[in-house]
């Protein structure tokens, strides 16, 4: 084994055939590797040439953390391997070590382009694994096989891997009959020490509406393009009369019917719009026949978002094409990715599998490592979070991901039928969430009475309070106040003031804290820092700065950051003078007086706070200088611009703002928040709710 291989942990996923679901296994292992190794790469030793970029490699590269380009992560073409195997393997080894030298761990994904079960393809992959010094995770397909047949396939494959002098670290039987998981596990136990069984999951092989649109060479004539990403979970060729079509509809189904079958078209569209009937994924009008103008006008009047596709193919050709279209898990298939990760977390002890590789304990914290730890902490003691903006697709998409990954329990505000219908249209499962409509909720009157009492000195009457409780931000805050939920995340559609004002009026500040402030968790390439305050207090006084520093230290500690607080200024120590410097000096002393357990330094410049070499010159005896983890800016202008500059210039992941100082956690979103931002903010809010540090 080369020096590179000895320094870099590698694991090789191999299969004897296609359609084993290696992508699911690869995602689960990669997700774990990212949590424990700073630089995780992906290598594809064999790729098809001339058929575009390898979508599996692109998917995994998007999840990797080594920062390598696509071309650096491929070995040789499939044809080259079979034309001159020895030369091809030598090239693969060279290319692997060239990229592995820049990684702490590498996930290698072997080929699977044969369409019949045979050890010959596996033999080549095992030989490559042996040459790369990488243990093998063997993936075998269980679809259509009995437990005995699966075990027999594994036995043959294990012998082939051993014959090529490779080591099998684990066996994963994927796509097995859900009713036979225990039997498959029992059959595999004598064959491999680490063996795992995954059930068949229809979502992972279901094509999207967009994939069917392309497969039938169709045109979308009606509907919402945002719904083209929805997975198709069934197909119905509507050749029978309308009433029998209605009997056979199911959730997520694609209905195929000729464009001139007006009775079927109207029945299907009406059923999709009606409560009590399944929500369809698409209607495909085959035969190149347009809807009759009157029928088209009637369909338009229903104002449905359901995608309607036309194709020139006949009924048989359309049905055959649709039935033969297998969904791909690409970097844009977020629901498939989340489903894969959840499957692996539930059925495979990935920690045990990866632990056998003996990765060194990391001394750095990458954004991916921090995110993994954040999710693990949220899952360890699940809390209920309210999302007031159920009318925003991003909120629903985030809710689907959070529920699928088990990060938090959720309450969503909005009209239940509308919220659930839209989620279903988007292909999301939010059935585990509570949906409450503030306008019709029986809680509204009680909340109004409470709010009127809280704001009695401000002259708020019961009638006014009852009207205020129609507002989702106020209603959600009352849920938090009454302990019906543990925290709130809002702001995708509302201003910061709209989110924070109800919290200040109802939840109020924590004991000993008079200032509500915020931090951003800045995930740099090798560490996580806390920046405060970058979002709330424009020009804090010395007393407010001290509040911000104490709250920030407590919040940072809650997220695993050892708080060493730097009170930032344009001057370090006594090197400068002026009102702004004096404000920071006073605030630093207030922190020392009020919270002597907190390590704090100030006034101090940013470079002296974070760079050890500068600290040696400017503050050699400080326990904080050069090692600061919590950086407190003197005003909002400085803090907001600095966090954005670091985010954009250094490529840092900025998570926040995380509000602090309140009695219970409420967090604000940017109105431009991405779905991932919402997911992270909910996880942060859940972790805040686990402790009572704010």
ABEGO torsion letter per residue (X at the ends): XBAAAAABBBBBBBBABBGAGAAAAAAAAAAAAAAABABBBBBBABBBBGAEBBAAAAAAAAABAAGBBAAAABBBBAAAAAABAAAAAAAAAAAAAAAAAABABBBBBBBAABABBBAAAAAAAAAAAAAAGBBBBBBBBABGBBAAAAAAAAAAAAAAAAAAGBBBABBBBBGBBAAAAAAAAAAAAAABABBBBBBBBAAAABBBAAAAAAAAGBBBABEBAAAAABBBABBBBBABBAAAAAAABBBGBBBBBBAABAAAAAAAAAAAABBGBBBBABBBBBGGBBBBAAAAAAAAAAGBABBBBBBABBAAAAAAAAAABBBBBBAABAAAAAAAAAAAAAABBAAAAAAAAGBBBBABBBAAAAAAAAAAAAAABBBBBBBABAABAAAAAAAAAAAAAGABBBBBBEBAAAAAAAAAAAGBBAAABBBBBAAABAAAAAAAAAAAAAAAAAGBBAAAAAAAAABAAAAAAAAAAAGABABBBBGAABBAAAAAAAAAAAAEBBBGBABBBBBBBBBBAABBBBBOBAAABABBBAAAAAAAAAAAAAAAAAAGBBBBBBBBBABBEAABBEAAAAAAAAAAAAAAAABAABBBBOBBBAAAAABAAAAAAABAABAABGABABBBBABAAAAAAAAAAAAAAAGBBBBOBBBBGBABBBBBBBAABBAAAAAAAAAAAAAAAABABX
